[in-house]
Amino acid sequence: MTGIFSADFEAVDESEWRSSHGAELYGVNEWGLEYFSVNPQGELLACVENGSGKVSAPIIEIVEGMKQRGLEMPAILRIENLLDHRIKKLNEAFASAINKLAYQNHYRGVFPIKVNQQCHVIEEIAQYGRHYHHGLEAGSKAELIIALSQLPSDDGLIICNGYKDAAFIDLGLYARQMGISCFFVLETPTELPIILERTHQLGIEPLLGVRLKPASMVEGHWNENSGDRSIFGLSTNALLEVVDQLKAADMLHCLQMLHCHLGSQIPNIRNIRSGVSEACQFYAGLIAEGAPLGYFDLGGGLAVDYEGNQTNSAHSMNYQLDEYCVNIVETIQEGLDPLGIAHPVIITESGRALVAYSSMLLFNVLNVREHKPGSLPAELPEDSHDLLINLLSVLKTLNENNLQECYNDSLYYRDEIRELFHRGQATLRERALAENITLAVLDKIAELLPQAKRFSPELENLPELLTDIYYGNFSLFQSLPDIWALDQVFPIMPIHRLNEKPTRDAVIADITCDCDGKIDRFSRPDGIQRTLKLHPLLENQEYYLGVFLIGAYQETLGDLHNLFGDTNVVSVHINADGGFDFVKEFHGDSIADVLSYVEYDTKYMQERFRRTAEKAVREGKISVEMRQKMLLAFRENLQGSTYFEK
Ligand SMILES: *Cc1c(COP(=O)(O)O)cnc(C)c1O
């Protein structure tokens, strides 16, 4: 809490606070790349390319537009041109590295469908990606069906990973026959006999790849994809078995791809270099065995800097996109050139880096539980309990030299009074007074901490406990599952009022009433913080927060905890004049929808409720008119949103 960074912001007078302070405080330029900025009116802008020009639109205006169209908060906002731009950047960065290093082949990207399977996202990738022959990666039959329906038969690749049964293989072979470049990547040796059998039956030759199991380890959260403990890929021995079986079947010429996925969100560029370097040796080894190869797939792993601090910590990255591409191209050249092996087509399966930026979760704040100790009486009543009198004197004698002592004493007296209350020897009001005085002591300690020379970790953590709770209209479990499951951090900030100094220290709670449904780790340029600076709520004005970079993995990993359903989703395209089109709108789940997911029959539920109401009429508890009103409310609620409605 005493970093230079935070101290600087504390020192800025409220009247001196500008939008630029807001942008800096929330690290917009760090995590937002060129896609987000703040205007002088304090509004967060989405900045994209339209044709050749740069345009921007205030996100708060898009929110207003959504409201006018009946799309209430919470909502996922997708910005179509931003997704387009990511596809363009990735492909152009590889093209430029290839050009610069005079690499003798080209790049082909494939998007792993699992990262965001939403129809509109895949459609946009397939459509816009066509300029770059961007393909799709499928990890299951369902995903292969998506890929086959989305990609026309030009040279965008379809790469099939995962377990493949005969039906899966037949589909892929049919695609081959239509001229689609559909690869089966072998993850286990047991897949090969099925592929050989189906090939025989249908008389269609497959394109095959082998997924290797690199020994190089990577850092970050998903490092188990690498090294000996990886559950994916062929061991060196299994790789050779596959080669031998293909030779025996006279099909080694089908083995055209080497596949290697080091893991997701690899924060350290050196790991990528060493992984690619190791894979090159496998590539050369397979060529020596007589496989033609020609395609070199390096999987995913290109990171997103969620923390915005450009380090090798788990949710950050210590490299840029251009550097990533140059490193890969260069490492392949260094590995293969000395052996005189022709340069293969380079493939990557970047998911996260392609889609994270284009989606954000927007929600309104419903209310705030302010951290505010209740008022204290100037004097205690004559007959007050000794413990209360002692507690109050702790507050009066507190100074920067006795913080720890006062901390210990206040908690001691408070707990003693709670104990008396428990035994029926103190009143409810005495207990409340004791708790209020203690809070006042803790508050004052937190205030004096910066002046104290030395203090214990216990005291250091105190300010985090004395924060406001902002209740947001969203479900963490539905919309931000990785915060709950992996302690992932995402950038979070208000989308307006950035030209006002935020004066409250807050944590954020969702509306599931689950103690895990909270956000209390926030990235800032100076490191992870336990609280977030926010603005006090204003009367008659909504306060909107955004959670950014959520386009990867969040949308379908979410669940129905407390039966909060899918949020509304809107896709906008920002036009050359800064206006925007609502290209797609999806209304989130109604209550009837989520009930049907857990197998309730809503017709029957209505009937049951009708019977209850009818019985109440018969017993004279309600009138028939009342009954009608209640039935209507029941019906209307079924059609309504699962979230808080205004
Ligand atoms: C998950 C996955 C990816 C995507 O990884 P990102 O880090 O999101 O780019 C790519 N390839 C395979 C095989 C995967 O399992």
Ligand as a Chemical Component Dictionary entry (heavy atoms), coordinates in Angstrom:
data_LIG
# 
_chem_comp.id                   LIG 
_chem_comp.type                 NON-POLYMER 
_chem_comp.pdbx_formal_charge   0 
_chem_comp.three_letter_code    LIG 
# 
loop_
_chem_comp_atom.comp_id 
_chem_comp_atom.atom_id 
_chem_comp_atom.alt_atom_id 
_chem_comp_atom.type_symbol 
_chem_comp_atom.charge 
_chem_comp_atom.model_Cartn_x 
_chem_comp_atom.model_Cartn_y 
_chem_comp_atom.model_Cartn_z 
_chem_comp_atom.pdbx_ordinal 
LIG C1 C1 C 0 -5.894 -24.997 -25.930 1  
LIG C2 C2 C 0 -5.079 -25.289 -27.087 2  
LIG C3 C3 C 0 -4.623 -24.247 -27.901 3  
LIG C4 C4 C 0 -4.876 -22.789 -27.608 4  
LIG O1 O1 O 0 -3.920 -22.250 -26.762 5  
LIG P1 P1 P 0 -3.838 -20.672 -26.527 6  
LIG O2 O2 O 0 -2.797 -20.552 -25.511 7  
LIG O3 O3 O 0 -5.178 -20.213 -26.107 8  
LIG O4 O4 O 0 -3.430 -20.032 -27.782 9  
LIG C5 C5 C 0 -3.925 -24.578 -29.042 10 
LIG N1 N1 N 0 -3.664 -25.868 -29.355 11 
LIG C6 C6 C 0 -4.057 -26.894 -28.571 12 
LIG C7 C7 C 0 -3.727 -28.275 -28.955 13 
LIG C8 C8 C 0 -4.772 -26.638 -27.415 14 
LIG O5 O5 O 0 -5.140 -27.651 -26.631 15 
# 
loop_
_chem_comp_bond.comp_id 
_chem_comp_bond.atom_id_1 
_chem_comp_bond.atom_id_2 
_chem_comp_bond.value_order 
_chem_comp_bond.pdbx_ordinal 
LIG C1 C2 SING 1  
LIG C2 C3 SING 2  
LIG C2 C8 DOUB 3  
LIG C3 C4 SING 4  
LIG C3 C5 DOUB 5  
LIG C4 O1 SING 6  
LIG O1 P1 SING 7  
LIG P1 O2 DOUB 8  
LIG P1 O3 SING 9  
LIG P1 O4 SING 10 
LIG C5 N1 SING 11 
LIG N1 C6 DOUB 12 
LIG C6 C7 SING 13 
LIG C6 C8 SING 14 
LIG C8 O5 SING 15 
# 
